[in-house]
């Protein structure tokens, strides 16, 4: 007998990570149902999938009741604004997609007996007092600060997902995702990488917040997607950090971008936003031991691909 095709629902399918996940599951031979309300996602990210017979798209807001006919083997919940510029603009929706949206999808997973994976974030660690951040660290988050809408939405997602696991016996996974970059990021999404590359290509000065000594650790999107896939296929139900531990200061990162683009801008400094984390570096010991995963793509290699993508985007906008 032929093995029955696996069906997967991916929310936030038109977003940066969601669209790459759709590609991966199509490649794995799955039937993919993408869902998005396009509040921050773009149809351009998935238009190449519309001719594919194993892909279908639902325009839907997951904070409303979610129904998908037929069986679902996996549900991956990636719907959420993911950059400060978005979640400061739509704070209530950010909280709702993390709370009501997650609750609706957990209900669907329970009904369909699906394996359920959430996209949590390194932001649940807040401005950390532990470095690098491991999964046992509970975080240092300001619940009423401007970033709290995103941080607390994701912390709630983890709590309710774990509650469904312990109370209902639902098969769940929690991915704590660190800074990720690559093609299909939005140029205007306010995060350091697209902002720096966009400014460099346009010949503008590079804007660094604070003195640039704060650190980030950037993971190329293909590596991240591989880590997510391995986590989903594993038996591990507790949170796992997925990111690249190669830490760099934001000032050094701006200098790397200037060198990459061959432009001659100067770096200008602006005030650091409230509650901006001073350090961010994943401890990926668990990912290595449990998933056999570690990032493969160097920053130099990943940045080159991302730079070419953004050049093309800016050319199309002219």
TALINZI-V452392 format. One record per helix or strand. SS is the DSSP state (hx for helix, st for strand). FROM is the first residue (numbers start at 1). TO is the last residue. If there is no record, write none. Layout:
ss = (SS:SS)
from = (FROM:FROM)
to = (TO:TO)
//
This chain:
ss = (st:hx:st:hx:hx:st:st:hx:hx:st:hx:st:st:st:hx:st:st:hx:st:st:st:hx:st:st:hx:st:st:hx:hx)
from = (7:16:31:43:47:55:74:84:91:115:122:126:133:140:148:172:180:192:206:215:219:221:240:247:250:267:282:285:299)
to = (11:27:36:45:49:59:77:89:112:121:125:126:133:140:168:177:181:202:209:217:220:233:242:249:261:270:282:291:317)
//
